[in-house]
Amino acid sequence: MPSPLLLATEKGYNTIPGIIVQDITSWADVKQVARELRKAEVKAAFKSIIVDTVDLASSLCEKYVCNQLDIENIGDGGWAKNGWAKVKKEWEETWRSIVMEGYSVVFISHAKDKTFKRKDGTEYSQIVPSCSTAYNEIIKNMVDIMAYIQVENNERKFILRSPDDTIDCKSRFKYIDPVIPFSYQDLIDAMNRAIDKEAAMTDNKFITDEKLQAPEVKTYDYEALMAEFQQIAGELMGKNSEYYAPRITKIVEKYLGKGKKISETTLDQAEFVSLIIDDIKDELVNK
Protein backbone atom coordinates (compact mmCIF):
# COMPACT_ATOMS: atom_id res chain seq x y z
CA MET A 1 0.00 0.00 0.00
CA PRO A 2 1.41 3.47 -0.89
CA SER A 3 2.79 5.47 2.02
CA PRO A 4 1.31 8.82 3.03
CA LEU A 5 3.37 11.95 2.44
CA LEU A 6 3.74 14.16 5.50
CA LEU A 7 3.95 17.90 4.88
CA ALA A 8 5.64 18.94 8.11
CA THR A 9 5.70 22.54 9.30
CA GLU A 10 7.28 21.45 12.58
CA LYS A 11 9.75 18.74 13.61
CA GLY A 12 7.36 16.31 15.27
CA TYR A 13 8.03 13.22 13.20
CA ASN A 14 11.47 11.98 14.30
CA THR A 15 10.06 8.99 16.22
CA ILE A 16 7.63 7.87 13.50
CA PRO A 17 9.19 4.82 11.78
CA GLY A 18 9.25 4.85 7.98
CA ILE A 19 7.53 8.20 7.60
CA ILE A 20 8.15 10.00 4.31
CA VAL A 21 8.44 13.72 4.96
CA GLN A 22 8.54 16.95 3.00
CA ASP A 23 9.56 19.79 5.29
CA ILE A 24 7.51 22.92 4.72
CA THR A 25 9.23 26.21 5.52
CA SER A 26 7.29 28.52 3.20
CA TRP A 27 4.03 28.57 1.27
CA ALA A 28 6.08 28.31 -1.92
CA ASP A 29 7.09 24.84 -0.67
CA VAL A 30 3.40 23.90 -0.51
CA LYS A 31 2.82 25.15 -4.04
CA GLN A 32 5.85 23.23 -5.29
CA VAL A 33 4.49 20.07 -3.67
CA ALA A 34 1.09 20.69 -5.29
CA ARG A 35 2.86 20.95 -8.64
CA GLU A 36 4.79 17.69 -8.09
CA LEU A 37 1.64 15.86 -7.00
CA ARG A 38 0.24 16.27 -10.51
CA LYS A 39 2.92 13.96 -11.91
CA ALA A 40 1.98 10.34 -12.70
CA GLU A 41 5.02 8.88 -10.94
CA VAL A 42 4.19 10.80 -7.75
CA LYS A 43 0.57 9.68 -7.88
CA ALA A 44 1.82 6.10 -8.06
CA ALA A 45 3.90 6.63 -4.91
CA PHE A 46 1.38 8.46 -2.70
CA LYS A 47 -2.36 8.35 -2.18
CA SER A 48 -2.71 10.51 0.93
CA ILE A 49 -1.19 13.77 2.16
CA ILE A 50 -0.92 14.75 5.83
CA VAL A 51 -0.68 18.44 6.76
CA ASP A 52 0.88 18.97 10.19
CA THR A 53 -0.11 21.52 11.33
CA VAL A 54 -2.86 23.68 9.86
CA ASP A 55 -1.92 26.37 12.38
CA LEU A 56 1.60 26.87 11.01
CA ALA A 57 0.67 26.24 7.37
CA SER A 58 -1.91 29.03 7.57
CA SER A 59 0.66 31.48 8.91
CA LEU A 60 2.93 30.62 5.96
CA CYS A 61 0.02 31.27 3.60
CA GLU A 62 -0.53 34.69 5.18
CA LYS A 63 3.15 35.54 4.91
CA TYR A 64 3.11 34.52 1.24
CA VAL A 65 0.19 36.84 0.48
CA CYS A 66 1.75 39.67 2.51
CA ASN A 67 4.91 39.39 0.39
CA GLN A 68 2.76 39.23 -2.72
CA LEU A 69 1.00 42.47 -1.75
CA ASP A 70 4.20 44.01 -0.34
CA ILE A 71 2.63 44.64 3.07
CA GLU A 72 3.77 43.85 6.62
CA ASN A 73 0.51 42.48 8.06
CA ILE A 74 -2.41 40.88 6.25
CA GLY A 75 -4.80 43.58 7.51
CA ASP A 76 -2.70 46.39 6.05
CA GLY A 77 -3.87 48.11 2.90
CA GLY A 78 -7.59 47.99 3.73
CA TRP A 79 -10.10 47.24 0.99
CA ALA A 80 -7.69 48.33 -1.74
CA LYS A 81 -5.53 45.26 -1.30
CA ASN A 82 -8.15 43.05 0.39
CA GLY A 83 -5.51 40.80 1.95
CA TRP A 84 -7.85 38.47 3.82
CA ALA A 85 -9.86 37.67 0.70
CA LYS A 86 -6.64 36.84 -1.16
CA VAL A 87 -5.44 34.62 1.70
CA LYS A 88 -8.74 32.74 1.74
CA LYS A 89 -8.61 32.23 -2.03
CA GLU A 90 -4.96 31.12 -1.96
CA TRP A 91 -5.57 28.68 0.92
CA GLU A 92 -8.72 27.19 -0.56
CA GLU A 93 -7.51 26.86 -4.15
CA THR A 94 -4.20 25.25 -3.19
CA TRP A 95 -5.69 22.45 -1.09
CA ARG A 96 -8.60 21.88 -3.45
CA SER A 97 -6.16 21.48 -6.35
CA ILE A 98 -4.50 18.62 -4.44
CA VAL A 99 -7.82 16.99 -3.55
CA MET A 100 -8.95 17.25 -7.17
CA GLU A 101 -5.87 15.25 -8.22
CA GLY A 102 -7.36 12.31 -6.28
CA TYR A 103 -5.39 12.52 -3.03
CA SER A 104 -6.85 12.11 0.42
CA VAL A 105 -5.74 15.01 2.61
CA VAL A 106 -5.50 14.78 6.40
CA PHE A 107 -5.31 18.12 8.22
CA ILE A 108 -3.94 18.20 11.78
CA SER A 109 -4.50 21.04 14.22
CA HIS A 110 -4.13 21.41 17.96
CA ALA A 111 -7.21 21.92 20.15
CA LYS A 112 -8.46 24.66 22.44
CA ASP A 113 -11.53 25.43 24.53
CA LYS A 114 -13.71 28.22 23.20
CA THR A 115 -16.73 29.84 24.82
CA PHE A 116 -19.83 30.51 22.73
CA LYS A 117 -23.01 32.41 23.54
CA ARG A 118 -26.48 31.09 22.75
CA LYS A 119 -29.33 33.26 21.52
CA ASP A 120 -30.82 33.32 25.01
CA GLY A 121 -27.59 34.78 26.40
CA THR A 122 -26.32 31.62 28.12
CA GLU A 123 -22.81 30.43 27.40
CA TYR A 124 -21.31 27.04 26.64
CA SER A 125 -17.77 25.72 26.09
CA GLN A 126 -16.67 23.67 23.11
CA ILE A 127 -13.38 22.02 22.10
CA VAL A 128 -12.41 23.43 18.70
CA PRO A 129 -9.31 23.42 16.46
CA SER A 130 -6.73 25.98 17.54
CA CYS A 131 -6.29 27.28 14.00
CA SER A 132 -8.10 30.42 12.87
CA THR A 133 -11.84 29.98 12.24
CA ALA A 134 -11.44 31.22 8.66
CA TYR A 135 -9.11 28.36 7.74
CA ASN A 136 -11.06 25.83 9.78
CA GLU A 137 -14.31 26.62 7.97
CA ILE A 138 -12.70 26.01 4.57
CA ILE A 139 -11.30 22.68 5.75
CA LYS A 140 -14.61 21.63 7.34
CA ASN A 141 -16.32 22.10 3.99
CA MET A 142 -13.71 19.89 2.30
CA VAL A 143 -13.35 16.92 4.66
CA ASP A 144 -15.54 13.84 5.08
CA ILE A 145 -14.55 13.35 8.72
CA MET A 146 -13.54 15.89 11.34
CA ALA A 147 -12.44 13.99 14.45
CA TYR A 148 -11.05 14.81 17.87
CA ILE A 149 -8.44 12.57 19.51
CA GLN A 150 -9.41 12.15 23.16
CA VAL A 151 -7.11 10.62 25.77
CA GLU A 152 -8.68 8.96 28.82
CA ASN A 153 -6.90 6.58 31.19
CA ASN A 154 -3.96 6.45 28.78
CA GLU A 155 -6.30 5.30 26.00
CA ARG A 156 -6.77 7.25 22.79
CA LYS A 157 -10.13 7.45 21.10
CA PHE A 158 -11.50 9.03 17.95
CA ILE A 159 -14.52 11.24 18.68
CA LEU A 160 -16.40 11.35 15.37
CA ARG A 161 -19.69 12.78 16.63
CA SER A 162 -20.43 14.84 19.73
CA PRO A 163 -23.99 14.24 20.96
CA ASP A 164 -23.74 16.99 23.59
CA ASP A 165 -21.99 19.41 21.19
CA THR A 166 -19.01 19.88 23.53
CA ILE A 167 -16.59 18.98 20.72
CA ASP A 168 -16.47 20.48 17.24
CA CYS A 169 -16.48 17.37 15.04
CA LYS A 170 -18.52 15.93 12.18
CA SER A 171 -18.81 13.15 9.64
CA ARG A 172 -20.48 12.87 6.25
CA PHE A 173 -21.08 9.19 7.04
CA LYS A 174 -24.59 9.36 8.45
CA TYR A 175 -24.45 6.13 10.46
CA ILE A 176 -20.84 6.17 11.67
CA ASP A 177 -20.13 5.29 15.32
CA PRO A 178 -19.71 8.42 17.47
CA VAL A 179 -16.66 7.05 19.35
CA ILE A 180 -14.12 4.44 18.21
CA PRO A 181 -10.62 3.32 19.27
CA PHE A 182 -7.78 5.42 17.87
CA SER A 183 -6.38 3.36 15.01
CA TYR A 184 -6.44 3.39 11.24
CA GLN A 185 -8.08 -0.02 11.04
CA ASP A 186 -10.81 0.91 13.54
CA LEU A 187 -11.57 4.01 11.47
CA ILE A 188 -11.78 1.97 8.26
CA ASP A 189 -14.03 -0.58 9.99
CA ALA A 190 -16.31 2.16 11.30
CA MET A 191 -16.59 3.71 7.85
CA ASN A 192 -17.40 0.31 6.32
CA ARG A 193 -20.09 -0.32 8.94
CA ALA A 194 -21.58 3.10 8.21
CA ILE A 195 -21.57 2.41 4.47
CA ASP A 196 -23.16 -1.01 4.96
CA LYS A 197 -25.90 0.49 7.11
CA GLU A 198 -26.48 3.24 4.54
CA ALA A 199 -26.78 0.53 1.89
CA ALA A 200 -29.29 -1.41 3.97
CA MET A 201 -31.36 1.71 4.65
CA THR A 202 -31.48 2.62 0.95
CA ASP A 203 -31.91 -0.88 -0.48
CA ASN A 204 -28.35 -0.69 -1.90
CA LYS A 205 -29.39 1.90 -4.50
CA PHE A 206 -26.63 4.42 -3.87
CA ILE A 207 -23.67 2.27 -2.79
CA THR A 208 -20.88 0.94 -5.01
CA ASP A 209 -17.62 -0.97 -4.52
CA GLU A 210 -15.86 0.89 -7.35
CA LYS A 211 -13.42 2.45 -6.33
CA LEU A 212 12.77 9.75 2.34
CA GLN A 213 14.78 11.54 3.51
CA ALA A 214 13.56 14.96 4.71
CA PRO A 215 14.97 17.66 2.41
CA GLU A 216 16.92 20.65 3.61
CA VAL A 217 15.14 23.98 3.93
CA LYS A 218 14.95 25.47 0.46
CA THR A 219 16.56 28.85 -0.18
CA TYR A 220 16.12 31.09 -3.21
CA ASP A 221 18.91 32.90 -5.06
CA TYR A 222 17.11 36.04 -6.18
CA GLU A 223 19.81 37.24 -8.59
CA ALA A 224 20.14 33.83 -10.22
CA LEU A 225 16.36 33.51 -10.55
CA MET A 226 16.07 36.95 -12.11
CA ALA A 227 18.82 36.08 -14.56
CA GLU A 228 17.05 32.82 -15.44
CA PHE A 229 13.76 34.66 -15.97
CA GLN A 230 15.41 37.20 -18.25
CA GLN A 231 17.03 34.44 -20.28
CA ILE A 232 13.83 32.38 -20.69
CA ALA A 233 11.60 35.39 -21.33
CA GLY A 234 14.14 36.82 -23.78
CA GLU A 235 14.28 33.60 -25.77
CA LEU A 236 10.48 33.37 -25.93
CA MET A 237 10.08 37.01 -26.91
CA GLY A 238 12.73 36.54 -29.60
CA LYS A 239 10.66 33.74 -31.09
CA ASN A 240 7.29 35.51 -31.09
CA SER A 241 6.83 38.56 -28.86
CA GLU A 242 3.23 39.11 -29.94
CA TYR A 243 2.28 35.61 -28.77
CA TYR A 244 4.42 35.24 -25.66
CA ALA A 245 4.31 38.76 -24.15
CA PRO A 246 0.67 38.64 -22.94
CA ARG A 247 1.09 35.09 -21.68
CA ILE A 248 4.21 35.92 -19.68
CA THR A 249 2.44 38.98 -18.27
CA LYS A 250 -0.52 36.83 -17.23
CA ILE A 251 1.74 34.43 -15.32
CA VAL A 252 3.62 37.27 -13.63
CA GLU A 253 0.36 38.97 -12.56
CA LYS A 254 -0.94 35.64 -11.24
CA TYR A 255 1.70 35.79 -8.49
CA LEU A 256 2.46 39.49 -8.13
CA GLY A 257 -0.91 41.11 -8.78
CA LYS A 258 -2.54 43.05 -11.59
CA GLY A 259 -0.23 45.55 -13.27
CA LYS A 260 2.86 44.33 -11.38
CA LYS A 261 6.13 43.64 -13.16
CA ILE A 262 8.81 41.15 -12.21
CA SER A 263 11.35 43.99 -12.27
CA GLU A 264 9.51 45.45 -9.26
CA THR A 265 10.10 42.40 -7.07
CA THR A 266 12.34 42.45 -4.02
CA LEU A 267 14.68 39.92 -2.42
CA ASP A 268 11.81 38.85 -0.13
CA GLN A 269 9.77 37.89 -3.20
CA ALA A 270 12.33 35.46 -4.65
CA GLU A 271 9.91 32.55 -4.11
CA PHE A 272 7.42 34.25 -6.45
CA VAL A 273 10.06 34.59 -9.14
CA SER A 274 10.78 30.87 -8.77
CA LEU A 275 7.09 30.00 -9.14
CA ILE A 276 6.74 32.31 -12.14
CA ILE A 277 9.68 30.60 -13.86
CA ASP A 278 8.17 27.17 -13.16
CA ASP A 279 4.84 28.20 -14.68
CA ILE A 280 6.52 29.68 -17.75
CA LYS A 281 8.45 26.44 -18.25
CA ASP A 282 5.31 24.31 -17.78
CA GLU A 283 2.91 26.41 -19.83
CA LEU A 284 5.11 27.98 -22.50
CA VAL A 285 8.51 26.31 -22.83
CA ASN A 286 7.69 22.60 -22.38
CA LYS A 287 4.31 22.60 -24.13
N, C-alpha and C positions, 0 to 999 in steps of 0.2 A: 504494500500500500504506500502511495507517495507520502513523503513527510510534509508537515506544515512548514511554512516559512515564517519565522518570527521577525517582525519589524520592531526592533528594540530601541526605545528612546532613553532607556536607562539600563544599567548593568545589573540585571536581576536574573540572569540566565546561566551563570557559571556552574551551578550544581545540577543543571538539567541535562541528563545524558543524551547524546546524539542530536541535540537540538541544532537546527540550521538557522543561522542568524544573519540578518542584515542590519547593521547598526544605522540608526537614523539620527543625524546631527543637524539636519536642515530640512526644510520642506522640499527643496530641490531634490534631496535624496529620495523622498516619497515619490515625486514625479518621475524620477529616473526608474525607480522600481516599477511604477505603473507602466512605463514604456516597455521595460523588459518583459513584463508579465503578458504582453501581447504576442510574444514569440512562441512558436509551436514547441520548441525544445524545452522552454520553461514551463509551459502548460503540461508537458509530459512529466515534469519533475515535481510539480506542486499542484495541489488541489485546494489548499486552504491557506489563508494568510491570517496571522495573529498580530494585532496592533497593541503594543504594550509600552506606554499607556496612552489613552485618549487625552488625558490631561496635558501631557508634555507635547504630544503631536499637535494639539490645537494651538499651543503657544508658538510652535514653529510655523504653523500656518499663518498666524497673525503677524509674526515677524516678516514672513515672506511678502505679505500684502503691504505691510508698512514700507518695506524696501522698494516695492513696486511703485507705491505712491509717493515715495520720498518723504515720509513723515516719521515722527518719533514714536507716537502712540496711535493705536487704531482709531481712537476717537477724534484725533486731530483732523482739521480740514473741513469739518462739518458736512453739510449736504453736498457741497461741491465735489468732494472726493468720495463720500459715501463708503468709508472704509468697512464698516460692519457688513454691508450688503455684499461687498466684494469678497470678504472673508467667508461668508456663508456660501456664496456661489463656488468659490475655490474649494472649500472643504467638501461640499456635497458632490460636485462634479468629479473630483479626484477619486473618491471612494466608490461612487457609482460606476465609474469607468472600469474599475477593477472587478466589481460584482458582475457587470455586464459581460466580462470576458469569461464568466463561468466559475469564478473562484468563490469559495465560502470565506467570509471575513469574520473573524472573532475580534471584537473590541473589548479591551480590558480597561477598567477605571477603578479607582479607589472608591470608598463609600464614606458618606457623612450623614449626620442627622440634620434634618431641615424641618422647621416649624411652618405649618400652613394654617390659614384662617378660613373657617367655613363661612357660608353666607350668613349664618345666625350669629357670627362673631366669636364662636368658640374656636379653640385652637387644637391642632393635633400634630404629632411628630411622625415623620416618615424617613426611612433610610433611602437615600437617593445617591446616584453617582456623584462623585466629587468634581467632575468636569463641569464646565459652564452649561447652563440649561440650553443655550442656543445650539451647541454641538450635540448635546444629548438628544434633543428633539429630532434632529436630522437622523441620528443613528437609530433611534426608536422606530422611525418610519421605515427604515431599511431592514431591520433584523426580524427573524422569525421567532427568536427566543431572547428574552432579556432576563437573566437569572442573577440571583444574589447568592454568594457562597457564605453560608452560615457555619460557624464553628461552635459546637456544644459538646462538652465532655470529651474534648480532643477528637471529636468526629466532625468531618466536613459533610455538609449537605448542600444540594442545589435547591434553592427556593425558586420555583417556576411560576407559582401563583401565590398571591397574598390575600387570603380571604378577609382579613381584617384591615387591609390597605395600609399596613404599617411599613411595607417594603415596596418600593417602586420596581415592579417586575411585570412581565407579560409573556404570553405565548400565542402564536397564531394557531397552534394545535388546540382545538377546542376541548378535547377530552384528555389532555395530558395531565399526569399526576402533579399535584401542587408541590410535593416535596419528594426528592429522591436522593439516594446516596451520591456523593461527589465522585463520579468516575465517568469516563467516556462511554464505556459499555452500558452503564445504567442509563445514561442520557439517550443513547441509541435505542435501548429497549423501551424506554418510556415513550419515545417518539413513535416507535413501531406499534405499541399498544394503542396509542392515541389514533394512529392512522387506521388500525384494524377496527376500532370502535366507530370511527367516522364512516368506514366502509359499511359496517353492519347497520348503522343508523340511516344510511342513504341507499341501501340495497346495492352497494358496490358500483353505483353509477358514476361516481366522480373520482375513483381511486385507480391508479395504474402502477405497475411495477417498473415501467420504463425509467428508464432512468437516464558544515563548511568552516569553513573557517571564517570567523567574523572579520570583515574588512576594516582597514584603518579609516579614520575619519577623513573624508574627502576634502581637499582644499582646491581652490580655483586660482589659476594664474591669470589675472585680469588682462595683462599686457599680451600674453600669448593667445588668449581667447579673442581679443580684439584683432590681433594680427590674422588669426585664422578666419575670423568673420570677413575681414577686408579681402582676404585672398579668395574665399569661396564666393562672396557676393560679386567681387570684381570679375571672376571667371564667368559667372552666370550673366552678368550685365553685358560682358563682352560678346556673349553668344546671341542674346536677344533681350535688350534692355526694356523694350516695350512689353514683352511678356513677363519677364522676371521681376521688374521693379515693383509693380503693385502687389505681387505675391510675397516678396521679401518684406515689404512694408506691413502687410497684413500679419505676418508672423511676428515681426518686431512689436507691433501694437498689441498683439495678443498678450504679451508678457509685460510690456512697459506702459501700456495705456494709449488711448487715442491721441494721435498727433505727436507722440514721443519718438525720438530718434535714438539709435544705438550710440551715437556719438555723445549723447547727453548722459549716458550712464556713468556711475561712479564705481570705485573699487568695491563698495559694499554690494553692488548689484552684479558682481561677476557670475553668480549662479544663473541669473537671467540670460546673460550672454551665452552661457553654456547651453541652456535649454533652447535658445533661439537657433544656435548652430545645429543642434540635434534635429530640430524641426525642419530646418532648411535642407539638411542632408536627407531626411526621411521623405519629405514632400516634394523636393525639387531636384536634388542631385541624384538620388538612388532610384527615382521613379522609372 
